């Protein structure tokens, strides 16, 4: 699959690489999503740059927490009816090395939320961290 990744921290033009990586494999309770749009958050750029001494958490990182796409495969315990479902994705890279800056991402099924009909993938990729942050500000 095509992906963007980094193996050291620094400025984007100095550390980001683009190329082919193996497709991620599925685990129990996970879905594999073909990413149509990837959302970038401040935390993504802070982690990549090593802002304020943030450590590099994995030897290879595919960045980006949020995105949107279509579920192409499901792991054990996930209903097969989810295959083909349009979804928005949140916190894809949380605690994992691989986020949405790739053709595919694998994540827990509950982090792939049905994208409402009529909502395009670009708008869906904006529903993760920014929308949840706004919701918590209003309803906390």
C-alpha positions in Angstrom: 0.0 0.0 0.0 1.1 3.6 -0.5 1.8 5.4 2.7 3.6 8.4 4.3 5.7 7.7 7.3 8.7 8.8 9.4 11.4 7.0 11.4 12.9 10.1 13.1 11.4 13.4 14.3 11.9 16.7 12.7 10.5 19.1 10.0 8.1 17.4 7.6 10.3 18.0 4.5 13.2 16.4 6.3 11.7 13.3 7.8 8.5 12.3 5.9 8.9 9.5 3.4 6.4 8.3 0.9 6.4 4.8 -0.6 5.0 1.3 -0.4 4.5 -0.6 2.9 2.8 -3.9 3.6 -1.0 -3.8 4.1 -1.8 -4.0 7.9 -3.2 -7.3 9.1 -6.5 -7.6 11.1 -6.8 -8.6 14.7 -9.9 -9.6 16.8 -12.4 -6.8 17.0 -10.7 -4.7 14.3 -11.7 -3.3 10.9 -9.5 -2.5 7.9 -10.5 0.7 6.2 -9.5 1.9 2.7 -8.7 5.5 3.5 -10.3 8.1 1.2 -9.4 11.2 3.2 -6.9 11.7 6.1 -7.2 14.5 8.7 -4.2 16.2 10.2 -4.4 17.5 13.8 -2.0 19.6 15.9 -1.0 16.5 17.8 0.1 14.8 14.6 2.6 17.6 13.8 3.7 17.9 17.4 4.5 14.2 17.5 6.3 14.3 14.2 8.4 17.3 15.1 9.2 16.1 18.7 7.6 19.3 20.1 8.5 20.0 23.7 10.6 16.9 23.9 7.9 14.4 22.9 9.6 11.1 22.3 9.4 9.0 19.1 7.1 6.2 20.3 7.6 3.7 17.6 10.5 2.9 15.1 8.2 3.7 12.2 5.1 6.0 12.3 2.4 6.5 9.8 0.9 9.7 11.1 -2.7 11.1 11.4 -5.4 10.3 13.9 -8.5 11.0 11.8 -9.8 10.0 8.4 -12.7 8.6 6.5 -13.2 5.7 4.1 -14.8 2.4 3.5 -14.5 -0.8 5.6 -12.9 -3.5 3.3 -12.5 -6.3 5.9 -13.4 -7.2 9.4 -11.7 -9.2 12.1 -13.1 -11.9 14.4 -16.1 -10.6 16.4 -17.0 -7.8 14.0 -20.2 -8.3 12.0 -19.5 -9.0 8.3 -22.3 -6.6 7.4 -19.9 -3.8 8.2 -17.9 -4.6 5.0 -18.7 -1.8 2.5 -19.8 0.7 5.2 -18.7 4.3 4.8 -17.1 5.5 8.0 -15.3 8.3 9.7 -12.3 7.4 11.9 -11.0 8.8 15.1 -7.8 8.3 17.1 -6.5 5.8 14.6 -2.9 6.2 15.7 -3.6 6.4 19.4 -1.3 3.8 21.1 -0.4 2.4 17.7 2.3 3.2 15.2 0.1 3.4 12.1 -2.5 6.1 11.4 -4.5 7.3 8.3 -1.8 8.7 6.1 -1.9 5.4 4.1 -4.2 3.6 1.7 -5.4 1.3 4.5 -5.6 1.6 8.3 -6.6 -1.1 10.8 -8.2 0.0 14.1 -10.8 -1.2 16.7 -14.2 -1.4 15.1 -15.7 1.1 17.5 -13.4 3.8 16.2 -14.9 3.5 12.7 -18.2 5.3 12.9 -20.9 5.2 10.2 -20.6 8.2 8.0 -24.0 9.8 7.3 -25.4 9.5 3.8 -24.6 12.7 1.8 -21.5 13.4 3.9 -18.3 13.3 1.8 -15.1 11.7 2.9 -13.3 15.0 3.3 -15.9 16.3 5.7 -15.9 12.9 7.5 -12.1 13.2 8.0 -12.8 16.4 10.0 -15.2 14.7 12.5 -12.6 13.0 14.7 -10.5 15.0 17.2 -11.8 18.5 16.2 -15.5 17.5 16.5 -15.1 15.6 19.7 -13.1 18.4 21.2 -15.9 20.9 20.3 -18.5 18.5 21.7 -16.6 18.2 25.0 -16.2 21.9 25.3 -19.9 22.5 24.9 -21.2 19.5 26.9 -18.5 18.8 29.5 
